[in-house]
């Protein structure tokens, strides 16, 4: 609020007014009418100075206590199509985590005009990465909703796609910067002595005609990329690499050597689904003192394996009865092959052994039953079973399956949307587009992981993302937005970032201040 002074016929008229933003312009509303200054000359030596001090006291009081806000609406008021009708507070919280991890710092440094430059490429980065935290949305749709983003996004869709090459150029440095920021703000983090490399392959129909077909593109026009996500022992991201689909033993060996060199890791444990060269990869890892957790197909396994899995003897059933699990130790030779008639008693005392683990899950059984028409009768006796083979014989079987489920947890945040790679307003080279896509997804994955860690892993990624999406306010009046969603998850998120929980009214300025407050709390700054 400020004191407004208007000259009228040689006299000064005073009123208390407040500015606000609406429809992209600054507007003013009168809070209190005072009158002509000369009418108060008998009461105050300097009426103007007196009422300026009065307004200062009002502003100070407003800072110290929440004053009520009053609005009035005509009954026939209509929606203004030129005004942003929503503000996303959940996106603001996600943005605070990206800020705390310094996700866009490298992009801004490499492509800015100064140390504090908020470059277009950096803003594109945080817009797309923030949206990925909430849900996988095509870039065009994200850009179309940019007016509800907490920060100004004054760029065209073509400029957004043009920025992808800059984001791609900074991808490795961005991942490194985020990990260092995490280690600094969470000094109690797990050391990267033993890391887990999670492999997942993503395929999409590449309709972009910028480049000629390359090694990543199959004859059917489909592009496939293998993501190697590196997690520390707390399950927090440490790095990532992009590989050709279905990597061989040499490619995995190169990744392990790179990870050990860059992170100082002493040991790598590979977690993977179906791999064409699974036996060769397992043997290579064992030779280097590294480990593996791999899927083993029961559909193509030898009779010994299928019979052992189908035998009810040896299973441990969960309290809920939703799953049961058992395991056995056998020699390393032919890790993915036949266990033979192995004497399991005392086998773990010998070098070169692996553990077979089989799990039956009610959800797996229901999914298999739903597609029963595609299942051969001989396989139906194994409905709902999943089998792994691992070198980690010291690890409880349930923990092994927990690590294996990281494959599924990567699918949503890193999902490749075909519409993203359709011919765009700006022709982005395929290699740059892919690298930029995974850099954005990695930043989103890291921020969401840190948020879930701050929530003590009480909620899964889907629950957290849903709460953030629904923390959206509709436009009310005078730059005020009304929020109507609250849940135990949203309360937990707001408490974790140290902001007021479940506020019904916020302005855009409130949201920006909330982002700064949350960022300081996430960084554990005083």
Secondary structure, 3 states (H helix, E strand, C coil): CEEEEEEECCEEEEEEEEEEEECCEEEEEEEEEEEEHHHHCCCCCCHHHHHHHHHHHHHHHHHHCCCCCCCCCCCCCCCCCCCCCEEEHHHHHHHHHHHHCCCCHHHHHHHCCCCCCCCHHHHHHHHHHHHHHHCCCCHHHHHHCHHHCCCCCCCCHHHHHHHHHHHHHCHHHHHHHHHHHHHHHCCCCCCCCEEEEEEEEEEEECCCCCCCCCCCECCCCEEEEEEEEEECCCCCEEEEEEEECCCCHHHHHHHHHHHHHHHCCCEEEEEECCCCCHHHHHHHHHHCCCEEEEEECCCCCCHHHHHHHHCCCCCEECCCCCEEEEEEEEECCCCCCCCCCCCCCCHHHCCCEEEEEEEEEHHHHHHHHHCHHHCCHHHHHHCCEEEEEECCCCCCHHHHHHHHCHHHHHHHHCCCCHHHHCCCCCCCCHHHHHHHHHHHHHHHHHHHHHHHHHCCCCCCHHHHHHHHHHCEEEEEECCEEEECCCCHHHHHHHHHCCCCCCCCEEEHHHHHHHHHHHHHHHCCCC
